[in-house]
Amino acid sequence: MTIKERNQELRMVAELAEVHLPASLADADLCKDMCAVIAITLRRFAADGEKSANEWDKRAYHSKADALRRDIAWALPAAQIAEALAYSPRPFSAADLQRLRAALPSNLDAELGARPRFKDVQALRGAAAAARQTVLKRR
């Protein structure tokens, strides 16, 4: 994954967390599906960042690798929070949204692009159930 693709993924997370989740609080199931997509995206983002950092380490650019690791350190804890919210049996609430937003970096909203990535977030319906089935099959 290139830096451009990682930035696109961050824009997608920012759009879901800042635009679509607040607008969809009345539909708890859709919010959970969006949280599942956020969790999957952040896990991919963190894994790719770690892969890039390992490549920098191989080339003896340790300070650059460490800086990249520091820059993406927030991603896995935020993914875990999003995943917990997606699979929680209780309905999604405004407090859950605040918890998720607190886990994301404050400069993430600067990643929002002029063009929305999702025209209709209803396409994400069922993402939490599909992701859960994938996780269960791996075990």
NORURSUL-V879039 format. One record per pair of residues at least 12 apart in sequence whose ideal C-beta (glycine too) atoms are under 7 Angstrom apart, sorted by sequence separation. I is the first residue (numbers start at 0). GAP is how many residues later the second one is. If there is no record, write none. Layout:
I;GAP, I;GAP
This chain:
52;12, 55;12, 20;13, 19;14, 52;15, 84;15, 51;16, 52;16, 15;18, 80;18, 81;18, 48;19, 80;19, 15;21, 16;21, 15;22, 80;22, 48;23, 12;25, 77;25, 45;26, 76;26, 77;26, 44;27, 12;28, 11;29, 12;29, 45;29, 44;30, 45;30, 73;31, 8;32, 41;33, 45;33, 8;35, 9;35, 8;36, 41;36, 42;36, 41;37, 5;39, 38;40, 41;40, 86;41, 5;42, 85;42, 5;43, 38;43, 37;44, 38;44, 86;45, 0;47, 34;47, 38;47, 34;50, 35;50, 34;51, 31;53, 31;54, 31;60, 30;61, 27;63, 27;64, 34;65, 24;69, 24;72, 21;75, 20;76, 16;83, 16;84, 16;87, 33;87, 36;87, 33;90, 36;90, 17;91, 29;91, 32;91, 35;91, 39;91, 32;92, 35;92, 32;93, 13;94, 17;94, 32;94, 12;95, 13;95, 29;95, 32;95, 35;95, 31;96, 13;97, 14;97, 23;97, 9;98, 13;98, 19;98, 10;100, 9;101, 10;101, 14;101, 19;101, 10;102, 14;102, 14;103, 6;104, 11;105, 10;106
